[in-house]
Every structure is written in C-alpha cells, then in structure tokens.
Amino acid sequence: MILTASHSASARTKNRLREHGSRFTETKRVQSSRTLGDCPAILVHSDTSEWFGWLPLNEITIAQEG
C-alpha cells in the first residue's frame, strides 16, 4: 500500500514516512491504540527498509491498497 501523511499529521508520522518511504505492507489494524492517543491505528512494515511500527489512521491517507 502507498501511504502519505495528512496535513495535520504529527512530526512522528511525517518522519516515519520520510525515513522509510511511502510503500508499506499492512500487518494489523486496531480500533483503538493507547500508545497513539486511543485512536484507530495500523501496524505496517516498510517495503523499502526493515522498519515496522504503528501509525495513527487519522494522520495518514492510504493512496493505494493491495
């Protein structure tokens, strides 16, 4: 999937996408993540680096799935 940061995204989210590219593979989605402020989140693995981690769904746009 291709992800982009929303205009209101946190510096953390923008940095992760800048550091690890825009192409990711989805591992899991949750309705509420305590570590990200109780918002829906997605666990992704970068297709271009070894990084994986959680991103808040309200801070990203999924441009292409699959």
Biopython code that builds the backbone (N, CA, C, O; Angstrom):
import numpy as np
from Bio.PDB.StructureBuilder import StructureBuilder

atoms = [
    (1, "MET", "N", (0.836, -1.163, 0.000)),
    (1, "MET", "CA", (0.000, 0.000, 0.000)),
    (1, "MET", "C", (0.887, 1.234, 0.000)),
    (1, "MET", "O", (2.030, 1.200, 0.455)),
    (2, "ILE", "N", (0.342, 2.312, -0.514)),
    (2, "ILE", "CA", (1.072, 3.578, -0.548)),
    (2, "ILE", "C", (0.431, 4.526, 0.455)),
    (2, "ILE", "O", (-0.773, 4.778, 0.399)),
    (3, "LEU", "N", (1.235, 5.049, 1.372)),
    (3, "LEU", "CA", (0.755, 5.939, 2.420)),
    (3, "LEU", "C", (1.340, 7.330, 2.265)),
    (3, "LEU", "O", (2.488, 7.491, 1.851)),
    (4, "THR", "N", (0.547, 8.324, 2.597)),
    (4, "THR", "CA", (1.023, 9.705, 2.669)),
    (4, "THR", "C", (0.541, 10.289, 3.993)),
    (4, "THR", "O", (-0.491, 9.879, 4.524)),
    (5, "ALA", "N", (1.290, 11.239, 4.513)),
    (5, "ALA", "CA", (0.910, 11.902, 5.758)),
    (5, "ALA", "C", (-0.111, 12.986, 5.456)),
    (5, "ALA", "O", (0.003, 13.702, 4.461)),
    (6, "SER", "N", (-1.111, 13.100, 6.323)),
    (6, "SER", "CA", (-2.088, 14.178, 6.176)),
    (6, "SER", "C", (-1.424, 15.495, 6.563)),
    (6, "SER", "O", (-0.354, 15.508, 7.172)),
    (7, "HIS", "N", (-2.069, 16.595, 6.203)),
    (7, "HIS", "CA", (-1.503, 17.921, 6.525)),
    (7, "HIS", "C", (-1.391, 18.131, 8.029)),
    (7, "HIS", "O", (-0.497, 18.838, 8.495)),
    (8, "SER", "N", (-2.294, 17.520, 8.790)),
    (8, "SER", "CA", (-2.292, 17.702, 10.239)),
    (8, "SER", "C", (-1.542, 16.590, 10.982)),
    (8, "SER", "O", (-1.640, 16.493, 12.205)),
    (9, "ALA", "N", (-0.807, 15.764, 10.266)),
    (9, "ALA", "CA", (-0.075, 14.656, 10.883)),
    (9, "ALA", "C", (1.000, 15.165, 11.840)),
    (9, "ALA", "O", (1.555, 16.249, 11.664)),
    (10, "SER", "N", (1.271, 14.363, 12.840)),
    (10, "SER", "CA", (2.329, 14.703, 13.797)),
    (10, "SER", "C", (3.696, 14.607, 13.127)),
    (10, "SER", "O", (3.847, 13.996, 12.069)),
    (11, "ALA", "N", (4.674, 15.216, 13.758)),
    (11, "ALA", "CA", (6.044, 15.146, 13.248)),
    (11, "ALA", "C", (6.515, 13.696, 13.206)),
    (11, "ALA", "O", (7.250, 13.313, 12.295)),
    (12, "ARG", "N", (6.104, 12.885, 14.178)),
    (12, "ARG", "CA", (6.498, 11.472, 14.222)),
    (12, "ARG", "C", (6.038, 10.746, 12.963)),
    (12, "ARG", "O", (6.829, 10.054, 12.323)),
    (13, "THR", "N", (4.760, 10.899, 12.602)),
    (13, "THR", "CA", (4.224, 10.229, 11.423)),
    (13, "THR", "C", (4.916, 10.714, 10.158)),
    (13, "THR", "O", (5.301, 9.905, 9.314)),
    (14, "LYS", "N", (5.077, 12.019, 10.019)),
    (14, "LYS", "CA", (5.755, 12.582, 8.838)),
    (14, "LYS", "C", (7.185, 12.062, 8.741)),
    (14, "LYS", "O", (7.653, 11.729, 7.652)),
    (15, "ASN", "N", (7.874, 11.992, 9.865)),
    (15, "ASN", "CA", (9.252, 11.495, 9.875)),
    (15, "ASN", "C", (9.329, 10.022, 9.473)),
    (15, "ASN", "O", (10.206, 9.640, 8.698)),
    (16, "ARG", "N", (8.430, 9.200, 9.986)),
    (16, "ARG", "CA", (8.448, 7.772, 9.633)),
    (16, "ARG", "C", (8.268, 7.573, 8.130)),
    (16, "ARG", "O", (8.966, 6.761, 7.523)),
    (17, "LEU", "N", (7.344, 8.304, 7.534)),
    (17, "LEU", "CA", (7.116, 8.172, 6.096)),
    (17, "LEU", "C", (8.303, 8.719, 5.296)),
    (17, "LEU", "O", (8.668, 8.155, 4.265)),
    (18, "ARG", "N", (8.895, 9.798, 5.762)),
    (18, "ARG", "CA", (10.063, 10.358, 5.076)),
    (18, "ARG", "C", (11.272, 9.426, 5.201)),
    (18, "ARG", "O", (12.014, 9.235, 4.237)),
    (19, "GLU", "N", (11.468, 8.847, 6.389)),
    (19, "GLU", "CA", (12.622, 7.986, 6.644)),
    (19, "GLU", "C", (12.510, 6.605, 6.005)),
    (19, "GLU", "O", (13.524, 6.012, 5.635)),
    (20, "HIS", "N", (11.274, 6.082, 5.869)),
    (20, "HIS", "CA", (11.105, 4.687, 5.452)),
    (20, "HIS", "C", (10.295, 4.513, 4.176)),
    (20, "HIS", "O", (9.887, 3.401, 3.840)),
    (21, "GLY", "N", (10.065, 5.601, 3.472)),
    (21, "GLY", "CA", (9.372, 5.523, 2.191)),
    (21, "GLY", "C", (7.867, 5.555, 2.336)),
    (21, "GLY", "O", (7.341, 5.681, 3.442)),
    (22, "SER", "N", (7.172, 5.440, 1.212)),
    (22, "SER", "CA", (5.716, 5.521, 1.213)),
    (22, "SER", "C", (5.052, 4.168, 0.981)),
    (22, "SER", "O", (3.830, 4.056, 1.085)),
    (23, "ARG", "N", (5.837, 3.142, 0.668)),
    (23, "ARG", "CA", (5.270, 1.815, 0.382)),
    (23, "ARG", "C", (5.388, 0.913, 1.608)),
    (23, "ARG", "O", (6.472, 0.701, 2.150)),
    (24, "PHE", "N", (4.225, 0.386, 2.028)),
    (24, "PHE", "CA", (4.161, -0.428, 3.231)),
    (24, "PHE", "C", (3.266, -1.635, 3.006)),
    (24, "PHE", "O", (2.421, -1.647, 2.111)),
    (25, "THR", "N", (3.469, -2.640, 3.832)),
    (25, "THR", "CA", (2.587, -3.800, 3.875)),
    (25, "THR", "C", (1.845, -3.754, 5.202)),
    (25, "THR", "O", (2.461, -3.619, 6.259)),
    (26, "GLU", "N", (0.531, -3.866, 5.147)),
    (26, "GLU", "CA", (-0.276, -3.845, 6.366)),
    (26, "GLU", "C", (-0.167, -5.172, 7.098)),
    (26, "GLU", "O", (-0.255, -6.242, 6.495)),
    (27, "THR", "N", (0.027, -5.082, 8.418)),
    (27, "THR", "CA", (0.081, -6.268, 9.259)),
    (27, "THR", "C", (-1.180, -6.408, 10.093)),
    (27, "THR", "O", (-1.710, -7.509, 10.244)),
    (28, "LYS", "N", (-1.662, -5.292, 10.635)),
    (28, "LYS", "CA", (-2.819, -5.349, 11.529)),
    (28, "LYS", "C", (-3.434, -3.967, 11.669)),
    (28, "LYS", "O", (-2.738, -2.959, 11.553)),
    (29, "ARG", "N", (-4.756, -3.919, 11.923)),
    (29, "ARG", "CA", (-5.468, -2.672, 12.252)),
    (29, "ARG", "C", (-6.177, -2.858, 13.576)),
    (29, "ARG", "O", (-6.684, -3.937, 13.882)),
    (30, "VAL", "N", (-6.205, -1.787, 14.360)),
    (30, "VAL", "CA", (-6.941, -1.809, 15.622)),
    (30, "VAL", "C", (-7.843, -0.581, 15.700)),
    (30, "VAL", "O", (-7.544, 0.458, 15.110)),
    (31, "GLN", "N", (-8.939, -0.708, 16.426)),
    (31, "GLN", "CA", (-9.888, 0.398, 16.580)),
    (31, "GLN", "C", (-9.394, 1.455, 17.560)),
    (31, "GLN", "O", (-9.803, 2.614, 17.489)),
    (32, "SER", "N", (-8.516, 1.055, 18.470)),
    (32, "SER", "CA", (-8.029, 1.994, 19.472)),
    (32, "SER", "C", (-6.635, 1.583, 19.936)),
    (32, "SER", "O", (-6.412, 0.447, 20.354)),
    (33, "SER", "N", (-5.706, 2.527, 19.854)),
    (33, "SER", "CA", (-4.335, 2.277, 20.300)),
    (33, "SER", "C", (-4.013, 3.229, 21.447)),
    (33, "SER", "O", (-3.949, 4.443, 21.256)),
    (34, "ARG", "N", (-3.812, 2.679, 22.624)),
    (34, "ARG", "CA", (-3.497, 3.518, 23.794)),
    (34, "ARG", "C", (-2.230, 4.325, 23.586)),
    (34, "ARG", "O", (-2.163, 5.488, 23.985)),
    (35, "THR", "N", (-1.238, 3.729, 22.975)),
    (35, "THR", "CA", (0.049, 4.418, 22.809)),
    (35, "THR", "C", (-0.039, 5.567, 21.816)),
    (35, "THR", "O", (0.832, 6.437, 21.798)),
    (36, "LEU", "N", (-1.083, 5.581, 20.987)),
    (36, "LEU", "CA", (-1.248, 6.657, 19.996)),
    (36, "LEU", "C", (-2.477, 7.506, 20.311)),
    (36, "LEU", "O", (-3.111, 8.040, 19.401)),
    (37, "GLY", "N", (-2.813, 7.631, 21.581)),
    (37, "GLY", "CA", (-3.905, 8.507, 21.979)),
    (37, "GLY", "C", (-5.288, 7.929, 21.795)),
    (37, "GLY", "O", (-6.238, 8.672, 21.548)),
    (38, "ASP", "N", (-5.424, 6.626, 21.908)),
    (38, "ASP", "CA", (-6.715, 5.936, 21.795)),
    (38, "ASP", "C", (-7.402, 6.139, 20.456)),
    (38, "ASP", "O", (-8.631, 6.153, 20.387)),
    (39, "CYS", "N", (-6.634, 6.294, 19.402)),
    (39, "CYS", "CA", (-7.215, 6.443, 18.064)),
    (39, "CYS", "C", (-6.994, 5.162, 17.256)),
    (39, "CYS", "O", (-6.131, 4.354, 17.602)),
    (40, "PRO", "N", (-7.765, 4.972, 16.184)),
    (40, "PRO", "CA", (-7.536, 3.809, 15.316)),
    (40, "PRO", "C", (-6.121, 3.872, 14.737)),
    (40, "PRO", "O", (-5.608, 4.951, 14.440)),
    (41, "ALA", "N", (-5.506, 2.713, 14.585)),
    (41, "ALA", "CA", (-4.123, 2.677, 14.114)),
    (41, "ALA", "C", (-3.890, 1.466, 13.219)),
    (41, "ALA", "O", (-4.677, 0.520, 13.195)),
    (42, "ILE", "N", (-2.793, 1.527, 12.493)),
    (42, "ILE", "CA", (-2.421, 0.457, 11.585)),
    (42, "ILE", "C", (-0.961, 0.079, 11.837)),
    (42, "ILE", "O", (-0.097, 0.947, 11.958)),
    (43, "LEU", "N", (-0.701, -1.207, 11.913)),
    (43, "LEU", "CA", (0.664, -1.710, 12.044)),
    (43, "LEU", "C", (1.156, -2.034, 10.642)),
    (43, "LEU", "O", (0.552, -2.835, 9.929)),
    (44, "VAL", "N", (2.254, -1.405, 10.256)),
    (44, "VAL", "CA", (2.779, -1.577, 8.901)),
    (44, "VAL", "C", (4.246, -1.955, 8.930)),
    (44, "VAL", "O", (4.949, -1.712, 9.911)),
    (45, "HIS", "N", (4.697, -2.554, 7.838)),
    (45, "HIS", "CA", (6.100, -2.897, 7.628)),
    (45, "HIS", "C", (6.524, -2.214, 6.338)),
    (45, "HIS", "O", (5.870, -2.360, 5.305)),
    (46, "SER", "N", (7.616, -1.473, 6.398)),
    (46, "SER", "CA", (8.110, -0.765, 5.219)),
    (46, "SER", "C", (8.554, -1.753, 4.148)),
    (46, "SER", "O", (9.199, -2.758, 4.448)),
    (47, "ASP", "N", (8.207, -1.462, 2.906)),
    (47, "ASP", "CA", (8.659, -2.288, 1.785)),
    (47, "ASP", "C", (10.074, -1.931, 1.344)),
    (47, "ASP", "O", (10.673, -2.653, 0.547)),
    (48, "THR", "N", (10.619, -0.813, 1.858)),
    (48, "THR", "CA", (11.941, -0.367, 1.425)),
    (48, "THR", "C", (12.995, -0.367, 2.527)),
    (48, "THR", "O", (14.165, -0.084, 2.271)),
    (49, "SER", "N", (12.579, -0.685, 3.761)),
    (49, "SER", "CA", (13.541, -0.780, 4.863)),
    (49, "SER", "C", (13.050, -1.865, 5.820)),
    (49, "SER", "O", (12.024, -2.499, 5.575)),
    (50, "GLU", "N", (13.778, -2.070, 6.892)),
    (50, "GLU", "CA", (13.412, -3.088, 7.874)),
    (50, "GLU", "C", (12.454, -2.556, 8.935)),
    (50, "GLU", "O", (12.062, -3.302, 9.833)),
    (51, "TRP", "N", (12.064, -1.271, 8.852)),
    (51, "TRP", "CA", (11.226, -0.662, 9.870)),
    (51, "TRP", "C", (9.805, -1.212, 9.834)),
    (51, "TRP", "O", (9.240, -1.453, 8.767)),
    (52, "PHE", "N", (9.238, -1.406, 11.030)),
    (52, "PHE", "CA", (7.809, -1.687, 11.163)),
    (52, "PHE", "C", (7.314, -0.990, 12.409)),
    (52, "PHE", "O", (8.056, -0.834, 13.379)),
    (53, "GLY", "N", (6.064, -0.571, 12.386)),
    (53, "GLY", "CA", (5.517, 0.106, 13.549)),
    (53, "GLY", "C", (4.101, 0.574, 13.308)),
    (53, "GLY", "O", (3.528, 0.379, 12.236)),
    (54, "TRP", "N", (3.548, 1.202, 14.342)),
    (54, "TRP", "CA", (2.169, 1.670, 14.322)),
    (54, "TRP", "C", (2.092, 3.098, 13.809)),
    (54, "TRP", "O", (2.927, 3.936, 14.147)),
    (55, "LEU", "N", (1.075, 3.367, 12.985)),
    (55, "LEU", "CA", (0.770, 4.717, 12.536)),
    (55, "LEU", "C", (-0.702, 4.988, 12.807)),
    (55, "LEU", "O", (-1.543, 4.122, 12.565)),
    (56, "PRO", "N", (-1.027, 6.186, 13.308)),
    (56, "PRO", "CA", (-2.434, 6.509, 13.552)),
    (56, "PRO", "C", (-3.165, 6.713, 12.223)),
    (56, "PRO", "O", (-2.681, 7.431, 11.348)),
    (57, "LEU", "N", (-4.317, 6.089, 12.077)),
    (57, "LEU", "CA", (-5.064, 6.179, 10.818)),
    (57, "LEU", "C", (-5.563, 7.589, 10.528)),
    (57, "LEU", "O", (-5.766, 7.944, 9.367)),
    (58, "ASN", "N", (-5.764, 8.397, 11.566)),
    (58, "ASN", "CA", (-6.235, 9.760, 11.331)),
    (58, "ASN", "C", (-5.115, 10.709, 10.876)),
    (58, "ASN", "O", (-5.365, 11.888, 10.623)),
    (59, "GLU", "N", (-3.891, 10.198, 10.772)),
    (59, "GLU", "CA", (-2.762, 11.018, 10.314)),
    (59, "GLU", "C", (-2.224, 10.604, 8.970)),
    (59, "GLU", "O", (-1.260, 11.195, 8.483)),
    (60, "ILE", "N", (-2.828, 9.590, 8.350)),
    (60, "ILE", "CA", (-2.329, 9.128, 7.051)),
    (60, "ILE", "C", (-3.474, 8.998, 6.050)),
    (60, "ILE", "O", (-4.646, 8.896, 6.411)),
    (61, "THR", "N", (-3.085, 9.006, 4.794)),
    (61, "THR", "CA", (-4.001, 8.727, 3.695)),
    (61, "THR", "C", (-3.482, 7.495, 2.990)),
    (61, "THR", "O", (-2.302, 7.409, 2.650)),
    (62, "ILE", "N", (-4.366, 6.549, 2.773)),
    (62, "ILE", "CA", (-3.984, 5.336, 2.045)),
    (62, "ILE", "C", (-4.323, 5.582, 0.580)),
    (62, "ILE", "O", (-5.491, 5.570, 0.191)),
    (63, "ALA", "N", (-3.283, 5.806, -0.232)),
    (63, "ALA", "CA", (-3.477, 6.161, -1.627)),
    (63, "ALA", "C", (-3.751, 4.942, -2.481)),
    (63, "ALA", "O", (-4.461, 5.027, -3.483)),
    (64, "GLN", "N", (-3.201, 3.824, -2.096)),
    (64, "GLN", "CA", (-3.388, 2.593, -2.875)),
    (64, "GLN", "C", (-3.289, 1.418, -1.923)),
    (64, "GLN", "O", (-2.350, 1.331, -1.132)),
    (65, "GLU", "N", (-4.255, 0.512, -1.998)),
    (65, "GLU", "CA", (-4.208, -0.694, -1.176)),
    (65, "GLU", "C", (-3.930, -1.890, -2.053)),
    (65, "GLU", "O", (-4.237, -1.903, -3.245)),
    (66, "GLY", "N", (-3.333, -2.908, -1.427)),
    (66, "GLY", "CA", (-3.132, -4.158, -2.148)),
    (66, "GLY", "C", (-1.831, -4.329, -2.798)),
    (66, "GLY", "O", (-1.584, -5.358, -3.426)),
]
sb = StructureBuilder()
sb.init_structure("model")
sb.init_model(0)
sb.init_chain("A")
sb.init_seg("    ")
for serial, (resi, resn, name, xyz) in enumerate(atoms, 1):
    if name == "N":
        sb.init_residue(resn, " ", resi, " ")
    sb.init_atom(name, np.array(xyz, "f"), 0.0, 1.0, " ", f" {name:<3s}", serial, name[0])
structure = sb.get_structure()
